[in-house]
Amino acid sequence: MRQPLAMSGPMDWPLTNGAVPWIVLVIGLLSLGWLLVVRQRSWWTLTVPLIALGTAVAVFVVQYLEDNSWRLIADELPIGVLVWIGVGVFGVALAVARCFYTPHWRIRLAALLAGLLVLLAACSQVNVFYDQYPRLRTLVTALTRESTDLRTASGGGKENTTVRTPVGGTLESVWKPPADMPGKGSLSKVRIPGTVSGFDARDAWVYLPPAYRTNPRALLPVIVLMPGQPGSPQDWLDSGQLAETMDAYAAEHHGLAPVAVSVDTLHSPLNNTICVDSERGKVHTYLTQDVPAWIRANLQVAAAPGSWAAGGYSLGGTCSLQLAVTAPELFGSFVDISGQREPTLGGHQHTVDELFGGSSAAYDAISPLKIMRKKSFPGTNGLFIVGSSDGTYRPQQRDAYAAARKAGMNVTYKELPGGHSWAVWRPALGVGLAWLGGVTHLTSPSSG
């Protein structure tokens, strides 16, 4: 049950539903109204129309160039998001212009403050759309997140006595939590170098469940998580609430949960690599050689492909399916959340030209649907999750799911309420954990 605002601290007030976004919106609109009230004819006949026209043209041109030339982000920005970006720009421009219509510093200061309030309201509405920061605590934590040293978190090393999954059984059926097992897992920021690939990845994050942080430790499955674009490995921790979701799962299963490694596939937010080897970085080599080698060298986890999974949302979901079909000897399972039908920079031919030198054959060699038409994967488990109101990616996920079934994969398809946002991706992680626990024999399928 949702807590009333008066019964929770400001850090836990919902930012994407309830009273707060409405209050912020009303204040922003009132501020915009005040900015518009100037008793000079030129303000209404010249300044306001010029600012309105300039804002509209600027938003349209930037969107047109992005869709047809720059292609910095594969996804098109929704109309609602573009409108609120325009409102924010319009409010700030009005505030600056109003400063030239008054000699009084107090009114100038008030105008700048009003402009910031309009911008805040616009940002709030964009946040409501994507559900990126559901609470103020999420935003603050993203800026101040601390890391636990990996060696300290793991209990001093990677060669503890292990409890293994019995043949034909589940790890949970034989696991007895030691008395000194921590109540929660840990998060550690680590550097996974591109030793073979040369890819300059940003820092990764490792989640170790309670059952890993003890001796004896459970020999656990591992999931490699990838972000969308624009995005970073930390997004899974902040907006995705990785630790909270994993801890909740572990609490229901005697401290057991997969080890999660959230890795970089972009190098920078706008560098869409589509997880292939190209001039933008040898990301496929990084994901299939450097990352697995680092995990084996630094973590004590189950080694069989059936215990390894790839997962991600949006671009990261597409990448997880790519890894499942191009490296099935490494990743026996995948969790594709709101992924695309095919790897793309925003258009098929543009992608082929930009990253594959115009070679359709080279592109087809990494396209999951093309690969699955020629090859079967009877030993691969897959989970597709998408928002029920995601008009763009819901049909694409259904196509990918159908192709995976035809290729002999053991796949499941689920829809969650919402669109292409964290309102779907966040709970999808919990759904994915319950499913993954069953297919990796961590827990029984019905216990997830």
N, C-alpha and C positions, 0 to 999 in steps of 0.2 A: 504494500500500500504506500502511495506517495506521501512523504512527510510534508506537512504544512511548512511554509517558509519560517514561521515563528518558532518551529520546533527543531530547526536545523540551522547550522551556522552558514554564513554567507558563502564559504568555500564549497558547500554542498548544495547550494540552490541550483535547480535545473536551469540550464541556459538555452535549451532547445525545445522546451515545452513548459506549460504552466504560466505563472504570472510574469516571471522575469523578462522573457523576450517581448511580451506585450507591453510592459512598462517601458522598456528600452525603446521600443518602436514608437510609442506615443510621445515620449520625450523627444525623440529624433524628429518626428513629424512636426511637433510644436516648434522646435528649434528652426526647422526649415521654413515654417510659416512666418516666424518672427524675422528671419533673414530676408524674406520677400517684401516685408513692409518697410518701404522707403518712400517718403513724400517728395520725390523729385521725378519729374516727367521723364527725363532721360533714362532713369532706372528701369522703367517699364517699357519704354519705347525702343530702347537700344541695348542696355546692359543685360537685362534678364533674357530677352530673346537670343542675343548673341551667345550667352553662356549656355543656354538650353540647346541651341543648335550646335554649338561647338562640342558639347558633351555627347550629344547623340551621334554626331559625325565621328568623333574620336572613338567611341565604343564600337560603332559599326565598322570603321576602317581597321581597327585592331583585330576585331573578330574575323573580318574578311581575310586579312593578311595571314592570320593564324590558320584559318581553315584551308587557304589556297596557296600559301607560300611558305610561311615559317614552319608550320607543323611541329611546334614545340611540344604539344600535348596531343595524344591520339584522340582523346575524347573531346567532343564538341561541348562548349559551355551551354548549359540550359538557358532558355530565354529568361526565366525568373532570376537566375544568377546575374545575367548581363544587365537586367533592369536595375538590380540593387547596386551593382558596381557603378552604373550610370548615376544613380541617386547619390551615392557617396561622393563621386567626383563633382557632381552638380552642387552639392552642399558646400564642399570645401571651396570651390570656385566662387560661389556666392559670398562666402565669408570673406575671402580675400578682396573681392570687388567692393564689398560694403565698407571696408576700411578706408577706401578712397572717397567715400561719400560723407564722411563725418570727420571733424577736427578733434573730436573728443576721444581721449585714449580709453576711457571706460567703455564706450560703445564699441571701439575697435576690439578691445579685449573680449567683450561679450560676443561680438561677431565671430571671432576666432574660436571661442568656446562652443558657440552654437554649431559652427562648422564641424568641429570634432564630434559633437553629439550626433549630428546627422551621419557622419562617417561611422561612428560606433553602431548606430542603428542599422546601417547598411551591412556592416560586417556581421552583426548579430543575425540578420536575416539569411545571409550566406551560410553562417554556421548552423542555423536551423535546417537549411536544406541538406547540408552534408553531415550534420550531427558529429562534426569533428571533435568539438570540445563540449561534452554534455554537461559538465560542471566546471566552475571556476578552478576547482582543485586540479582538474585534468590539465588545464592550461598552465597553471603554476608548476605542477609536477613536471610537465614537459620542459620547462625552462630550468628547473633545478634538480632534475633526476640525478641520483647518486648511484655509483657502481660499487659492488662488492668484489674484492679481488677474487679471481676465479679459483686460485689454489686454496684460499681461505674458505670460500664457499663450498668447495668440494671435500673439505675435511682433510686437506693436506696433500692429496695426490690422486692419481688415477689407477692405482693398482690395489684397491681394496678387495677383500673377499666378496664374491658376488653370489646372488641368488638368481638362478636362471629359470626361464620358462620351461616347464616340463613338456616332453613330447606329447602332443595330443591334448594338452591342458592349457591353463592360463597362469600367468605369473601371479595374479592375485590369489589363486588357490593355494599357493605354497609360500607366499610372502607373510612373514611375521614381523611387524615393525619393531625395531630395537627400542628400548626404553628411552634412549637419548636422542631419538630422531627429532629433528626440528619440526615445529608446527607449520612452517611455511617454506616455500622455495626461495631461491635467491636469483638476483639479476646481476650479470657481470658484463661490462663493456670490454670487448676484446678486438684485437687487430688480426684479421685473417689475410695474410699477404698473398698477393697474386704471384706466387713463386714460379709457376709454370706459365700462366696466362699473361702476366705483366699487367693485369687489370688493377687500377688504383682505386680500390674499394674504400668506402667510408667504414667506420668502425661498426662491427656487428655486436649483437647482444645475445647472451646465453642465459636461458632459464634452466636452473637445476631444481627438480622437484625434491620434496623432503626425503623420499626414499633413495635418492642419489647421495644425499649429504650425510651419510651414516656408514657405519661399518658393522656388519656386512651391508653392502648396498645392492639394490635391485639392478639387474642388467636390463636397462630400459630401451624402448624404441626411441627414435629421434625424428623430429620433423624440422625440415629446413623451410623457414618462412621468408617470403619475399614481398616487398611493398608494391603499391601501385605507383603511378607516375602522374604528377610529381609526388615524390614521397621519399622516405628514408627508413632504415631499419628500425629506428626508434618509434615510428608511427604505430607499430604493432603493440608497443608497450604503453603508449600514451592514449591515443584514440581507441586502440584495440583492447586495452586493459588486459594485456597478456598475462601478467603475473596474477591478477585477481581471478581471472578465469581458470588458469592452471591450478592455482591454490584451491579454488572451490572444487575442481574435479578431484584433486589429490585428497582433499578432506573426505570425500565420499568413497575413496578407494585405498584407505590405509597409507596415504602418502605417495601412492603410485600415480604417475603421469608421465607422458613423454618428455624427454629432454627437447627443448626448443631452441633453435639457433636462427635468429633473425638476421639475414644477411643483406648486403647491398648489391643491387644489380644495375645501378644507374651511374654512379660516381658523382653526379650532381643532379638536382631535381629535374632539370629540363633536358637531360641527356638520355632520351629514350633509346635504349639499346635493343629492345625486344628480346633480350636474353640470348643473343646469337654472337658469334665471332664476327666482328666487322671492324671497320676503322674507328668506330666509337668505343671499342674495347672488346677483348676476347672474353665475353661474359659466359658463354657456354662452357668454355674451358675452365673458367674460374669456378663455375657451379659444379662441374663434373669431376674436376681434378683437385683444385686448390682447397675448396671448402671440405670435401670428404676427407682429404689427407689431413687437414688441420683437426677435424673432429676426431679422427682415429688416433692422432698423436696426442691430443690434449684431453679427451673425454673417454670415459669407460662406458661404452654403450653397446647394445646388441649390434652384431656385424652383418647379419643376413639382410639381403635386399627387402625381404618381407617385413623387416623391422624399421625400414627407412621410408620416410614420406617427404614429398615436396608439397608446399602449400602457399597460397597467396590470394590476394584480392585484386580485382581489375587486371592490370598488366601482370601482377604477381600470380594471379590465377591462370592466365594464359601461359606464363612461364612454367607453372607446375605441370600442366598438361604436356608442354614441350619436353620437359625433363622425363616425364613418364614414358614417352614414346621414343626419345632419342637416347635415353640411358636407363632402360629397364633393369639392367644388371646392377644398378645402384639404387634406384627408387622403385620399390614394389608397390607403392601407394601414392595417391595424390589427392589434394583437396583444392578444387578449383572453385573459387568464390567470385562470382560476377565476372568471369573471364570472357575474352573475346573469341569469336569463331576462328580467327586466324591472327597471327602476330602482325601488327600494323603500326605504321606511323601516322595513320589517319586516312590512308588510301592505298589500295593494293598496288597499283602501278608505281606510285610514288615510293612505296616501301621497297619494291623490287629495284627500282632505279637507284635509290639513295644508299641502300645497304648491300645490294647484291650485284651492283654493276650492270643492272638491266637483265640479269640472267634469271629467267623464270625457273629453270631447272635447279639452280642453287637455292632459290626460295622454296620450291616444292620439297627439297630435301630436309627442310626444318619445319615445314607446315604440318601440324598434327593431323588435320583432316586428310591431307594428301598421303601422309605416311600410313594412316590407319586404313586407307583404301587398299593398300598393297600388303600390309602385314597384320598379323593377329597378335593379341597380347592376352592370352588366357590366364597368365599368372599375375596380372596387374589389377589392383583394386582402386576404384576411383569414386570420389564424391563430388557432385556438382551442386552448388548452392547459389541461388540468385533471388533478388527481390521480386516479389509478385507484381509490383508496379514499375519495374525497370523496363521501360518500353524499348530501349536499345539493346540491352544485353540478355534479357530473358529469352528472346527467340534465338540468339546466338548460342546461349548455353544449351538450349534444347537441341540444336543442331549438333553441337559437340557431344552431348550425351548420347544421342542416337548413333553417331559415328563410333563412339567408344563401345557401345553395346554390340554394334555390328562387327567390331574388331575383336570381339570375344572377351572384353574386359568385364570384371565383376563390378558394376557401377550402380550408384544410387543417385537419384535426383531429388532435390528438396527446394521448396520455395519458402521464403520468409517474408513477413510483411515489410514493405518499404521499397525504395528505389535503389539508385546507384550511390549508396552512402554508407556511413558507419552505422546507421540504424539497422542495416542488414549485416555488414561485415563483422561488427562486434559480437552479436549473438551467434553468428555463423561459426566463430571459433569454438564456442562451447559445443555446438552441434557436431562440428568436425572432430572434436576430442572424443565425444561419446562413440562416434562411428569408428574412429581410428583405434580406440582401445580394443574394439572387437576384432578388427581385421589384423591387428598385430599381436593378438592373443595376450594383450596386457590384462584385459578384463573379459568377462563373457559379454557377448553382444547385447544381451538384455540388460546388463548392469549399467550401461552408459546412459 
